[in-house]
Amino acid sequence: KEMPELAGAGAAPPGLPKLPIPALEETCARYLEAVAPLLSAAELEQTRRAVAQFSTGDAPALQRALHEYAQDKPSYIAEFWHDVYLNYDATLVLNSNPFFVLADDPMASAQAHDAQVSRASSLVISALHFCQKLRRGELLPDMWRGTALCMEQYNYLFACARMPSANGDHIERHEGSHHIVVMAQGRMYYFDVLWPGEDELCLSEAQLAENFVRIIADARKVTSELSAEDALAACVGVLTTDSRRDWAAAREELSRADENAELLRVVDSALFVLCLDDEAPTDAAEIARTMLHGSYRLRDGAQSGSMTNRWYDKLQMIVCANGAAGVNFEHTRVDGHTVLRFVSDVFAGTIMRFAAKISSGVDPKVLSAEPTRLARCDSSASRLPRNRTLAEPDSWPRALRWQAPRGSRLRQRIRFAEVRLSDLVSQHETCCLEFDAFGKLGITSLNVSPDAFVQLAIGAAYFAMYGQVACAYEPVQTKMFAHGRTEAARTMTPDAAKFVRVWASDVGDDARVAALRAGLASISKLHKLAADGNGVDRHLFALYKMWERSAPVGSVPPPLFADKGWGALQHTLISTSNCGNPALKLFGFGPVVENGFGVGYIIKDYRLSFCASSKHRQTERLLRTLEQTLLGMREVLARVQVRKRKLSDSVADYGFFSDNPQSPALGAISSGVDRQPAERSEQAVVDAPPRPGQRI
């Protein structure tokens, strides 16, 4: 359901260009380059013929139709891309929703006795400040190298819900929403957090904490008094983990009771959902699994883990009993870059308020989290009639009591959905690698792109295990354009494929480094093309959708889309994404094909964080192989660089092979930087005293 942009919210900055439609000839040429490493010689020849047929057959008319279609659209791909998500029938769990794990709470040591409540109240107050600034138009735009980026996605961050349907989902946005939903033990509660119509906070951080304490106590008390079967029946959020058609049918059945229909409206229109989990995961992989799909725990044969404490159709903030926190988000209208900005600002807000508590020198105007007007927060407020037009917000928490009588079909649906979810979670594994040997600075010291370096290492690690060149995918954000989302970078380029084979062979350092640098250059070039809107996947997909719109039912697709090359490119064995900053510990998602891996990673200054998932395809082994590959790649680059530097120094010292002993040319081979020493005065050389200690 399309709605106008929220007043003061994100939008495309004036003058932001449209995403360009690439030239047909260039896309076809890049497509052949992308599929070449994935096909045999005979298959590639067949694909070339299919591309030639397409280029002279259907393609020109489809390209003209696409240009005509895009004339009155903000982006030629946006509508088609939304439909990819909305027409997808499988469960959102592991298939669509990504997650972030936030860095540790800076106040954790001081709040050990109430880590969960303290962390939750701090994060929620920061999230509400972000929402407040967004609605008032005070949120500074995202920037990339001095260019303001499109902010349109922020319109779909808060007060949005993905609505299931038997004929494809749609997005509902609720302008003016001023409450949040809190989940604990699978039970749901809500209360107002903003003054209606004014977007001003109506609770303090301390009052939020009091509400969370009440909610946790009530959820534990009610759950402890119920049998495991009855407790599960209250976990209606489990239904959001089912296939979209099954969830649509269950939702229709749920709505037949008037009270349930009203409760659904409360959940759908909430700003976001806060999930307060009972578990206290400490291991990185355990935390990642909690944020991706929740924990598995049986009580008397019924599921009681945190997997029942979720609502996947909305933005979810998750806080565990020990204060570990993260975000799981519905992906249809927002990408990782947008949610990253949100969680980064939220985390920064918690740090700044912590700083204000320990230093009087921090500007209180910048750090103030206290609302100027507080709503009544006592039990008398809860007796007011629930009239959403009242100017006075109701900040006392209320429980949502779903009607699911014993023996009802609805109870069966909840139980069956939980069993299917438990199956799905049991079929997957998620593992993490905290690589601390080096990070971005260690890689850039070798004058290579950190992201391209990691992409090559992932491809080489997979080849080292399976002897197979894998189709790889990395999204590149295109928010420099109006309504920009992402473009696909197919990082297993021909040069990258050559490198993974060379790396696995018994060759010398020079051959390895030559192949490595060629692979790095090809990936960096691909990233630039994708960021400029000149990728392959989105353009060809849009052409396919244009054909689909006009072709009679049962028609045979154009030869390019019926060819094996297209199928090979769509079977992404390694789905990757680089998204993060110091506010995050981990980032991840599920695999996109049955025999694939999902690999999320964060490149930090001094370390690399990886989170990988698969259907038990030796995920831990892949990460350990990746670890050794990263170490080996940096070692061989450094070894060759040192050798060339020594050669360069010998040339400079003795004038071998050069008419100019001061020429930096050979030094520039490895570093790209003039290596001439800084000028030093004779006095400094003569008078400098010997330095104690031994150089290492």
matplotlib code that plots the C-alpha trace (Angstrom):
import matplotlib.pyplot as plt

x = [0.0, 1.7, 1.3, 2.7, 6.0, 5.8, 6.0, 9.6, 10.9, 13.4, 13.3, 15.5, 17.5, 16.7, 18.5, 19.4, 19.6, 17.6, 19.3, 20.5, 19.3, 22.6, 23.3, 22.1, 25.3, 27.4, 25.1, 25.3, 29.1, 29.3, 26.8, 29.1, 32.0, 30.0, 28.9, 32.2, 33.8, 30.7, 30.4, 32.3, 33.7, 30.8, 28.2, 29.8, 29.7, 26.0, 25.4, 27.2, 24.8, 21.8, 23.0, 23.5, 20.0, 18.6, 20.6, 19.2, 15.8, 13.7, 16.2, 15.9, 12.1, 12.3, 14.9, 12.6, 9.7, 11.8, 12.8, 9.1, 8.0, 10.7, 9.7, 7.2, 8.9, 11.5, 13.5, 13.2, 13.9, 12.2, 8.7, 10.1, 12.5, 9.8, 7.8, 10.8, 10.3, 6.5, 5.8, 8.2, 6.1, 8.7, 9.1, 11.0, 13.1, 16.6, 15.4, 14.9, 15.3, 19.0, 20.3, 22.8, 24.4, 25.3, 28.6, 28.6, 26.8, 29.2, 27.3, 27.3, 29.7, 27.8, 24.4, 25.1, 22.1, 19.6, 21.5, 18.5, 16.2, 19.0, 20.1, 16.6, 15.5, 18.7, 18.3, 14.6, 15.0, 17.7, 15.5, 12.7, 15.0, 16.0, 12.3, 11.6, 14.4, 13.3, 9.7, 10.7, 13.0, 16.0, 17.9, 21.1, 21.3, 23.6, 26.7, 29.1, 32.3, 30.7, 27.5, 24.1, 22.4, 18.7, 16.8, 13.6, 14.0, 13.8, 10.0, 9.7, 11.8, 9.1, 5.4, 5.5, 4.3, 4.5, 1.0, 0.6, -1.7, -2.5, -1.7, 1.5, 2.2, 2.0, 3.5, 1.3, 2.6, 0.9, 1.5, 1.1, 1.9, 3.0, 3.3, 5.6, 5.0, 7.1, 7.4, 8.4, 7.9, 6.1, 3.4, 2.8, 2.3, 2.1, 2.2, 2.4, 5.9, 5.1, 2.6, -0.1, 0.4, 3.4, 6.2, 7.4, 8.6, 6.1, 8.3, 11.7, 14.3, 13.6, 9.9, 10.7, 12.7, 9.8, 7.5, 9.9, 10.3, 6.5, 6.2, 8.9, 7.3, 3.9, 5.0, 6.9, 4.0, 1.4, 3.6, 4.5, 0.9, 0.2, 1.0, 3.6, 0.8, -1.3, 1.8, 2.7, -0.9, -0.3, 2.7, 0.9, 4.1, 5.1, 2.6, 4.7, 7.4, 5.2, 5.0, 3.3, 0.2, -0.1, 0.3, -2.3, -4.8, -4.0, -4.3, -7.7, -8.8, -7.3, -9.1, -12.5, -12.6, -13.2, -10.8, -8.0, -8.6, -8.1, -4.9, -3.5, -4.1, -2.1, 0.8, 0.8, 0.8, 3.4, 6.6, 8.6, 8.7, 11.0, 11.8, 12.9, 14.5, 15.0, 18.2, 21.7, 23.9, 27.6, 29.3, 29.4, 27.7, 25.0, 24.3, 24.1, 21.6, 19.5, 19.3, 18.8, 16.1, 16.0, 16.9, 15.5, 14.3, 11.6, 9.4, 7.2, 7.4, 6.4, 8.8, 9.6, 12.8, 13.2, 12.2, 8.6, 9.3, 9.4, 7.2, 9.1, 6.8, 8.3, 11.5, 12.6, 15.0, 16.1, 17.7, 18.7, 18.8, 22.5, 22.2, 23.3, 21.3, 20.6, 18.2, 16.3, 14.5, 12.0, 13.9, 11.3, 11.7, 15.0, 18.5, 21.3, 22.9, 19.8, 19.3, 23.1, 22.6, 19.7, 21.5, 24.7, 22.9, 21.1, 24.3, 26.1, 23.2, 23.7, 27.5, 26.9, 24.4, 26.9, 29.5, 27.2, 26.9, 30.6, 31.7, 30.1, 32.0, 29.6, 27.1, 23.7, 21.9, 23.4, 22.9, 19.6, 17.3, 14.5, 11.2, 9.9, 6.4, 5.7, 2.5, 0.8, 2.5, 0.5, -2.2, -5.0, -4.0, -4.7, -8.4, -8.9, -11.0, -8.7, -9.5, -6.7, -7.7, -7.1, -4.4, -3.1, -1.0, -1.4, 2.1, 1.0, 1.7, -1.2, -1.2, -2.5, -4.6, -5.3, -8.4, -7.3, -9.6, -8.6, -9.4, -9.6, -8.0, -6.0, -4.2, -3.4, -2.0, 0.3, 1.5, 2.2, 3.9, 6.2, 7.1, 8.0, 10.1, 11.9, 12.6, 14.0, 16.2, 17.5, 18.4, 20.7, 23.9, 25.5, 29.1, 31.3, 35.0, 36.5, 39.7, 42.1, 45.4, 44.8, 42.0, 41.4, 44.6, 46.7, 45.2, 45.4, 49.1, 49.6, 47.8, 44.8, 41.0, 39.9, 36.6, 38.0, 40.7, 38.0, 35.9, 38.9, 39.7, 36.1, 36.2, 39.6, 38.5, 35.5, 37.7, 40.2, 37.5, 35.4, 37.6, 34.8, 34.5, 31.4, 28.9, 29.2, 27.0, 27.7, 25.2, 26.6, 24.4, 23.1, 21.6, 23.5, 20.4, 16.8, 15.1, 18.4, 18.6, 21.5, 23.1, 24.7, 28.4, 29.2, 32.6, 33.7, 35.1, 37.3, 40.4, 39.1, 38.5, 42.0, 43.3, 41.5, 42.9, 46.4, 46.2, 45.3, 48.2, 51.9, 53.3, 55.7, 55.0, 55.3, 52.7, 50.3, 50.7, 50.2, 47.0, 45.9, 46.4, 44.6, 41.7, 41.6, 41.6, 38.7, 36.5, 37.3, 36.3, 33.1, 32.2, 32.6, 30.4, 27.7, 27.8, 27.4, 24.3, 26.0, 25.6, 24.2, 21.6, 19.1, 19.0, 18.5, 15.9, 14.0, 14.1, 12.7, 9.9, 9.1, 8.8, 6.7, 4.3, 3.5, 4.0, 1.0, 0.7, 2.8, 5.2, 8.8, 11.2, 13.8, 16.8, 19.1, 16.7, 16.1, 19.9, 22.0, 24.1, 21.2, 20.4, 24.0, 24.1, 20.9, 22.2, 24.3, 26.4, 28.1, 25.8, 27.9, 27.5, 29.9, 28.0, 29.1, 31.1, 32.3, 28.7, 28.3, 29.8, 28.2, 26.0, 24.5, 21.7, 20.8, 21.9, 19.9, 20.1, 19.8, 23.5, 24.9, 26.4, 25.3, 28.4, 28.0, 31.2, 32.4, 35.7, 37.1, 40.4, 42.2, 40.0, 37.5, 34.2, 32.5, 29.1, 28.3, 25.3, 24.4, 22.4, 25.1, 27.7, 30.7, 30.3, 32.9, 35.4, 34.8, 35.5, 38.7, 39.8, 39.0, 41.1, 44.2, 43.5, 43.5, 46.7, 48.3, 47.3, 48.6, 51.8, 52.6, 51.8, 54.0, 56.8, 56.9, 56.5, 59.5, 61.6, 60.8, 61.5, 64.9, 65.6, 64.4, 66.7, 69.7, 69.0, 68.8, 72.0, 74.2, 72.5, 72.0, 69.6, 68.9, 70.5, 68.9, 69.9, 67.1, 64.4, 61.4, 60.1, 60.9, 59.6, 56.3, 55.8, 54.7, 53.5, 52.3, 54.0, 57.3, 59.8, 62.3, 63.5, 62.6, 65.3, 67.5, 70.0, 73.6, 73.5, 70.7, 72.6, 75.8, 74.3, 71.6, 72.5, 72.2, 68.8, 68.6, 66.9, 66.8, 64.7, 62.2]
y = [0.0, 3.2, 6.3, 9.8, 10.5, 11.4, 15.1, 16.0, 12.4, 11.1, 11.9, 12.3, 15.5, 18.1, 17.4, 13.8, 12.0, 9.0, 5.6, 5.3, 2.6, 1.1, 0.7, -2.7, -3.6, -2.8, -4.9, -7.9, -7.7, -7.5, -10.3, -12.6, -11.6, -12.4, -15.9, -16.9, -18.3, -20.4, -22.2, -24.8, -23.8, -25.4, -23.9, -20.4, -20.7, -21.6, -18.6, -16.3, -17.5, -16.9, -13.4, -12.6, -13.8, -11.7, -8.6, -8.7, -10.1, -9.2, -6.9, -3.6, -3.5, -4.4, -1.7, 0.9, -0.3, 0.1, 3.6, 4.5, 2.8, 4.7, 8.1, 8.8, 6.6, 7.7, 4.6, 2.1, -0.9, 0.2, -1.3, -4.5, -4.9, -4.4, -7.1, -9.5, -9.4, -9.0, -11.9, -14.2, -16.8, -18.5, -17.6, -14.4, -16.2, -17.0, -16.2, -12.5, -10.7, -9.8, -8.9, -6.7, -7.3, -4.1, -3.5, -4.2, -1.8, 0.9, 0.9, -2.9, -3.2, -0.6, -2.1, -5.8, -6.4, -5.1, -5.3, -6.1, -3.3, -0.7, -1.6, -1.7, 1.6, 3.3, 1.9, 2.7, 6.3, 6.7, 5.1, 7.4, 10.4, 9.2, 8.8, 12.3, 13.9, 11.9, 13.1, 16.7, 16.7, 17.3, 14.1, 15.0, 13.3, 10.3, 11.3, 9.5, 11.3, 14.7, 13.7, 13.7, 10.3, 9.5, 9.2, 7.7, 4.4, 6.1, 6.6, 2.8, 2.3, 3.1, 2.4, 0.0, -3.6, -6.2, -7.5, -11.1, -12.0, -15.0, -13.0, -11.2, -9.0, -5.3, -2.7, -0.7, 2.5, 4.2, 7.9, 9.4, 6.2, 7.0, 3.7, 0.7, -3.0, -5.0, -8.8, -11.0, -14.8, -14.6, -12.4, -8.9, -5.5, -1.9, 1.7, 5.2, 6.8, 10.0, 12.7, 12.2, 14.5, 16.2, 13.6, 14.6, 12.0, 11.5, 9.2, 9.5, 6.7, 5.9, 5.5, 3.2, 1.1, 0.9, -0.3, -3.0, -4.3, -4.5, -6.3, -8.8, -9.6, -10.0, -12.2, -14.5, -14.7, -15.5, -18.0, -19.8, -20.4, -22.0, -25.4, -25.4, -26.0, -23.0, -20.8, -21.5, -20.7, -17.1, -16.8, -15.4, -14.0, -17.5, -17.2, -14.5, -17.2, -19.3, -19.1, -15.9, -17.7, -19.7, -16.6, -14.8, -17.6, -17.7, -13.9, -14.0, -16.6, -14.6, -11.5, -13.1, -12.3, -8.5, -8.2, -10.0, -7.7, -4.6, -6.2, -6.8, -3.1, -2.2, -4.3, -3.3, 0.4, 0.3, 2.3, -0.9, -4.0, -4.5, -8.2, -8.9, -12.4, -14.6, -16.1, -14.6, -15.7, -15.0, -16.8, -14.8, -17.6, -18.0, -14.3, -14.3, -17.2, -15.3, -12.3, -14.2, -16.7, -17.0, -19.9, -23.4, -24.7, -27.2, -27.3, -30.3, -31.0, -27.4, -24.7, -22.1, -20.6, -17.0, -18.0, -17.6, -14.1, -12.4, -10.5, -10.7, -8.3, -5.2, -3.7, -5.5, -4.4, -7.4, -7.3, -10.4, -11.0, -10.1, -6.9, -8.4, -6.5, -6.4, -5.6, -7.9, -6.0, -6.7, -6.1, -5.1, -1.3, -0.8, -2.0, -2.6, 0.8, 2.5, 0.3, 0.7, 4.5, 4.0, 1.5, 3.6, 6.7, 4.8, 3.3, 6.7, 8.1, 5.6, 6.4, 10.1, 9.8, 7.6, 10.2, 12.9, 10.8, 10.7, 14.2, 17.6, 18.9, 17.3, 19.7, 19.0, 20.4, 17.7, 14.9, 15.6, 12.6, 13.9, 14.9, 18.3, 17.0, 13.7, 11.8, 10.4, 7.1, 5.4, 2.8, 5.5, 6.2, 2.6, 3.0, 5.8, 4.7, 3.7, 6.6, 7.3, 10.9, 11.9, 14.5, 12.7, 9.7, 6.5, 5.4, 2.6, -0.8, -2.9, -6.6, -7.9, -11.0, -13.0, -15.1, -18.6, -21.1, -24.6, -27.0, -24.1, -24.2, -21.2, -23.1, -25.8, -23.2, -21.8, -25.2, -26.3, -23.0, -23.4, -27.0, -25.8, -23.0, -25.4, -27.6, -24.7, -23.5, -27.0, -27.4, -24.4, -23.5, -20.1, -19.7, -16.6, -15.7, -12.8, -12.3, -10.1, -10.6, -7.4, -5.2, -2.4, -0.6, -3.7, -4.3, -0.7, -0.7, -3.0, -0.6, -2.8, -2.4, -4.0, -5.1, -6.6, -8.3, -10.0, -10.9, -12.7, -14.5, -15.8, -17.1, -18.7, -20.3, -21.9, -23.2, -24.6, -26.7, -27.8, -27.2, -25.2, -21.6, -20.4, -17.8, -14.9, -11.9, -8.6, -5.7, -2.3, 0.6, 3.0, 5.7, 8.4, 8.1, 8.9, 5.9, 4.1, 0.6, -1.7, -3.2, -6.7, -7.1, -10.5, -10.7, -14.0, -12.2, -14.0, -12.6, -13.6, -17.1, -17.2, -16.1, -18.8, -21.5, -20.0, -19.7, -23.4, -24.4, -24.8, -21.7, -19.0, -15.7, -13.5, -15.5, -15.5, -11.8, -11.0, -13.0, -11.5, -7.9, -8.6, -10.1, -7.2, -4.7, -6.5, -6.5, -2.8, -1.9, -3.9, -2.1, 1.3, 0.2, -1.0, 2.1, 4.2, 2.1, 0.2, -3.3, -6.3, -7.9, -5.1, -4.1, -7.6, -8.3, -5.1, -6.2, -9.6, -8.0, -5.8, -9.0, -10.7, -7.7, -8.1, -11.8, -14.1, -16.7, -19.8, -17.9, -19.1, -16.5, -14.8, -17.0, -15.2, -16.0, -19.6, -20.3, -22.1, -19.1, -17.1, -20.0, -20.2, -16.5, -16.7, -19.7, -17.7, -20.1, -17.4, -14.5, -11.8, -8.3, -5.9, -3.7, -2.3, 0.2, 0.3, 0.4, -3.3, -6.6, -8.8, -8.7, -11.6, -13.4, -16.8, -18.5, -17.8, -21.3, -24.7, -25.5, -22.0, -19.8, -16.5, -14.5, -11.1, -9.3, -6.0, -4.5, -2.7, -0.8, -3.7, -6.7, -8.4, -9.9, -12.7, -14.4, -17.3, -19.5, -22.6, -25.7, -27.6, -27.3, -27.3, -23.6, -23.6, -25.2, -22.6, -19.8, -21.6, -22.0, -18.3, -17.4, -19.2, -17.7, -14.2, -14.8, -16.3, -13.6, -10.8, -12.7, -13.3, -9.6, -8.4, -10.7, -9.6, -6.0, -6.2, -7.9, -5.3, -2.6, -4.0, -4.2, -0.6, 0.5, -1.3, 0.5, 3.8, 3.2, 2.0, 3.3, -0.1, -0.1, 3.6, 6.8, 8.6, 7.1, 9.1, 7.7, 6.4, 4.4, 0.9, 1.8, 2.8, -0.6, -2.0, 1.0, 3.6, 6.2, 8.1, 6.6, 9.4, 9.9, 13.1, 15.8, 15.9, 18.5, 17.6, 18.9, 16.5, 13.6, 14.4, 15.4, 12.8, 10.7, 6.9, 5.6, 2.9, -0.4, -2.9, -2.4, -5.1]
z = [0.0, -1.2, 0.9, 0.6, 2.3, 6.0, 6.7, 7.3, 6.8, 4.3, 0.7, -2.3, -2.0, -4.7, -8.0, -7.2, -10.5, -11.6, -11.7, -15.3, -17.6, -18.9, -22.6, -23.9, -25.6, -22.4, -20.2, -22.6, -22.7, -18.9, -18.5, -20.6, -18.4, -15.3, -16.3, -18.0, -14.8, -14.0, -17.3, -19.3, -22.7, -24.5, -22.2, -22.6, -26.3, -26.1, -23.8, -26.3, -29.0, -26.7, -25.9, -29.6, -30.4, -27.5, -28.6, -32.1, -31.3, -28.2, -26.4, -28.5, -28.1, -24.4, -23.9, -25.5, -23.4, -20.3, -21.1, -21.7, -18.5, -16.5, -17.7, -14.9, -12.2, -9.7, -10.5, -13.3, -10.9, -7.7, -8.3, -9.7, -6.8, -4.2, -5.9, -5.6, -1.8, -1.7, -4.0, -2.2, -0.4, 1.9, 5.5, 6.3, 8.9, 7.4, 3.9, 4.0, 7.3, 8.2, 11.6, 13.4, 16.7, 18.6, 20.3, 24.1, 26.4, 27.6, 31.0, 31.4, 34.3, 36.3, 35.6, 35.9, 38.2, 35.6, 32.4, 30.2, 31.5, 31.5, 28.0, 26.6, 28.1, 26.8, 23.3, 23.1, 24.2, 21.6, 18.9, 19.8, 19.5, 16.0, 15.1, 16.4, 14.4, 11.3, 11.6, 12.2, 9.2, 11.5, 10.5, 8.7, 5.3, 4.7, 2.9, 0.6, -0.4, -0.1, -1.9, -0.1, -0.6, -1.1, 2.3, 0.9, 2.7, 6.1, 5.4, 5.9, 9.0, 11.7, 12.0, 9.0, 8.7, 5.9, 5.5, 4.3, 1.4, -0.7, -3.8, -2.7, 0.3, 0.7, 3.0, 5.3, 6.8, 9.7, 9.8, 13.3, 15.2, 18.8, 20.6, 20.7, 21.2, 23.7, 23.6, 26.6, 26.9, 23.5, 25.1, 23.8, 25.4, 24.3, 25.6, 24.2, 23.9, 22.0, 22.4, 19.7, 16.7, 18.2, 17.9, 21.4, 23.9, 26.8, 28.9, 30.5, 30.3, 33.9, 33.2, 30.2, 32.6, 35.0, 32.2, 31.1, 34.7, 34.9, 31.5, 32.3, 35.7, 34.2, 31.4, 33.7, 36.2, 33.5, 31.7, 34.9, 35.6, 32.3, 30.9, 28.1, 25.5, 26.8, 27.0, 23.3, 22.3, 23.4, 21.1, 18.1, 16.8, 15.7, 12.9, 11.2, 10.7, 8.5, 4.7, 3.6, 2.3, 5.5, 7.6, 5.5, 6.1, 9.8, 10.1, 8.4, 10.9, 13.8, 12.7, 12.9, 16.6, 16.9, 19.8, 17.9, 14.9, 17.2, 18.7, 15.2, 14.4, 17.5, 16.5, 12.8, 13.6, 16.3, 15.7, 16.2, 18.3, 21.3, 22.1, 25.7, 25.7, 28.7, 27.3, 28.1, 25.2, 25.5, 22.6, 19.4, 17.4, 20.0, 20.0, 16.2, 16.2, 18.8, 16.5, 13.3, 14.4, 18.2, 20.4, 20.5, 23.9, 24.6, 27.7, 28.1, 24.4, 23.4, 22.1, 24.7, 23.2, 22.1, 18.6, 19.8, 21.0, 17.6, 15.1, 11.8, 9.8, 11.5, 12.7, 15.8, 18.5, 20.6, 24.1, 26.0, 29.7, 29.9, 27.8, 24.5, 21.9, 18.2, 15.4, 13.0, 10.2, 7.4, 4.2, 1.6, 1.7, 3.7, 3.1, 5.5, 4.9, 6.1, 9.2, 9.9, 10.1, 12.6, 14.9, 14.7, 15.8, 18.5, 19.9, 19.7, 21.8, 24.5, 24.7, 24.8, 27.6, 29.5, 28.9, 30.4, 33.6, 34.1, 32.9, 33.6, 30.5, 28.0, 26.5, 28.1, 25.1, 22.9, 25.3, 27.0, 26.7, 29.1, 27.5, 28.2, 29.1, 30.8, 30.5, 33.5, 34.2, 36.9, 37.2, 37.1, 33.5, 32.5, 33.4, 30.8, 27.8, 24.9, 22.6, 20.1, 19.6, 23.2, 23.6, 26.7, 25.9, 27.9, 28.9, 31.2, 29.6, 28.5, 27.7, 24.4, 25.2, 22.1, 21.7, 20.8, 22.6, 23.3, 20.4, 17.9, 14.5, 15.4, 18.2, 15.7, 13.3, 16.0, 17.0, 13.4, 12.6, 15.6, 14.6, 11.0, 12.5, 14.8, 11.8, 9.9, 12.7, 13.3, 9.6, 9.7, 11.5, 12.1, 12.9, 13.6, 13.0, 14.9, 12.8, 14.8, 13.0, 11.0, 9.7, 7.3, 8.1, 7.7, 4.3, 3.0, 4.1, 1.1, -1.2, -1.9, -1.4, 1.9, 0.5, -2.7, -0.6, 1.6, -1.4, -3.1, 0.2, 0.5, -3.1, -2.5, 0.7, -1.0, -3.9, -1.4, 0.2, -2.9, -5.9, -7.4, -8.7, -6.8, -8.0, -5.6, -4.9, -3.1, -3.0, -3.7, -2.6, -5.2, -3.0, -4.9, -7.2, -6.4, -4.7, -5.0, -3.5, -4.4, -7.5, -7.6, -7.9, -9.2, -7.6, -9.1, -12.1, -14.7, -13.0, -9.5, -10.8, -12.2, -8.8, -6.8, -9.0, -8.9, -5.1, -4.8, -7.0, -6.3, -7.8, -6.6, -4.8, -7.9, -9.8, -6.8, -6.3, -10.0, -10.0, -6.7, -7.9, -11.1, -9.2, -6.8, -9.7, -11.4, -8.3, -7.6, -11.1, -10.7, -7.5, -9.3, -12.1, -9.7, -7.6, -10.8, -11.7, -14.5, -13.2, -14.9, -12.7, -12.1, -15.8, -17.1, -14.4, -15.5, -19.1, -18.1, -16.2, -19.2, -21.3, -18.5, -18.5, -22.2, -23.0, -23.2, -20.4, -21.2, -23.5, -23.8, -22.3, -24.6, -25.2, -22.7, -19.8, -20.9, -21.2, -18.6, -18.0, -16.6, -14.2, -13.1, -12.4, -10.3, -8.2, -5.7, -3.8, -1.7, -0.8, 0.9, 2.3, 3.9, 6.3, 9.6, 11.7, 15.3, 16.6, 15.5, 16.6, 14.0, 10.9, 9.1, 7.2, 5.9, 2.7, -0.4, -2.0, -0.4, -0.9, -0.3, 2.3, 3.7, 4.7, 6.4, 7.4, 9.0, 8.1, 11.2, 11.5, 13.3, 12.8, 10.6, 11.8, 9.9, 10.4, 8.1, 7.8, 5.8, 5.9, 7.8, 5.0, 7.3, 8.0, 10.8, 8.4, 5.8, 8.3, 9.4, 5.8, 5.2, 8.3, 6.8, 3.4, 4.7, 6.6, 3.5, 1.1, 3.4, 4.0, 0.3, -0.5, 2.3, 1.3, -2.3, -1.3, 1.1, -1.6, -4.2, -1.6, -1.0, -4.7, -5.0, -2.2, -3.8, -7.1, -5.3, -3.4, -6.3, -9.4, -11.0, -14.0, -13.6, -14.8, -11.8, -8.4, -6.7, -9.0, -7.0, -9.9, -8.6, -5.1, -6.7, -8.1, -4.8, -2.9, -5.4, -3.3, -3.8, -1.3, -1.2, 2.4, 4.2, 4.1, 7.2, 8.2, 8.5, 12.1, 13.0, 11.6, 13.4, 16.8, 17.2, 20.2, 20.0, 20.9, 23.6, 23.1, 20.2, 17.1, 16.5]

ax = plt.figure().add_subplot(projection="3d")
ax.plot(x, y, z, "-o")
ax.set_aspect("equal")
plt.show()
